[in-house]
Amino acid sequence: MLFRAVTNPDPARVQRAIERLCHLWNVPTLRPHQEQAGINMIKGVSTLLDVPTGGSKTLAFWWPLLYHWAPNDDTEKKQKNLLVISPLVALMREQANDLIQRQIPAIALTSETPNLEQALKDFGLNKFCVAFVSPEMAIGKSFHQHVLKSDTFQANNIGLVIDELHAVDEWGTEDFRVAYNKLATLIKHLPTGVPLMMASATLPPILRTSVVHKLGVSTNYDHLAFSNEKPNIRLSVRILQHKLGSYADLLPLFLKNTTGAADFLQTLIYVNSRKEAEEIQDFLWWCPGFSSSAH
C-alpha cells in the first residue's frame, strides 16, 4: 500500500497539534528539532534525529499523531498509528504507560504481553495509536500475519520510529540480536514511502553511514543534529600541588574570601569509592565556611 503524505500541512492543524502535545506533557513549547522532525513525518520525509540525552527526542515522535487525531476523539477513521522499534522491554513498558496516562492508546508488544496474539490483532485493527516492539517481534511471523498484512494497519500507519538507532550497528551481529540486521526487511513490508524517524544520542558519522546502509535507507533523509555543547561546563586538568590523599587541591576550585556556606554554589565532586567521598566530606567540613555531604 502507498503511504499518503501531507505535502502541505495545514498551519492551523500543525499549531493545534503542537498545542495539544504541549498541554499533555506540560511543556511551554517544542524545541526547533522536535517541531521539524514532526513536520517531516507528516510530509513523509524520513529523519535522522541526532540529539543528545536530555534533548527530548520522544516528543518529536508523538505530535504527528495529534495532527490527525486528538485524545478522546471517537472518530476512529482519524486515528493513525505509529510503530516504534525499541531495544529494551522495560523502556517499552515505561513509554507505553506514559502515553496511556496522557490518553494516547499505546501498547508494549512483548513475549510477556497477556494474550499476545489478540493484542497483535488489535494493533493491526488500529485500536492503538502506538505500539512498541523489539526487532525480534517486528520480524516475527505473528507480527507479519496480524499487523503487517492488515489493510487497516497499512492504511493508517504514518511512520516507523527506530529508537536508540546506534543499536542497529552495535548490537546487530551474527551472535547477538541478529534481528537488528533484518529491519530492512520490515521496512519493505510497511506502506511504500512511509517515513522513518531514526533517533540516537550517540551516533558519530562513521556509525551513521553504517546504520543507514544496513536499513537500506536512501540518502534522501533530513539529518537533524542538535549539539550537546554545554557552555556552562568546561574541562580543566590541573597538576596536583599537594599529596593525593590530602584533598587540599580541591580548595582552589572554590571561591575565595567567603564568609559562609551560602557563598558557595552547589558542587558535585565525583570519586571512585564511598570511603573517598566520606574523607572529602570530613576534609571540607572542617574548612571554614564549607558545608558538605557524602552520597
Secondary structure, DSSP 8 states (H G I E B T S, - for coil): -B----SS--HHHHHHHHHHHHHHHT-S---HHHHHHHHHHHHT--EEEE--TTS-HHHHHHHHHHHH--TT---GGG--EEEEE-S-HHHHHHHHHHHHHTT--EEEE-TTSTTHHHHHHHHHTT--SEEEE-HHHHTSHHHIIIIIT-HHHHHHEEEEEESSTTHHHHT-BTTB-GGGGGHHHHHHTS-BT--EEEEES---HHHHHHHHHHHT--S-SEEEE-----TT--------SS-GGG-GGGGGGS-SS--SGGGS-------SSHHHHHHHHHHHHTSTT------
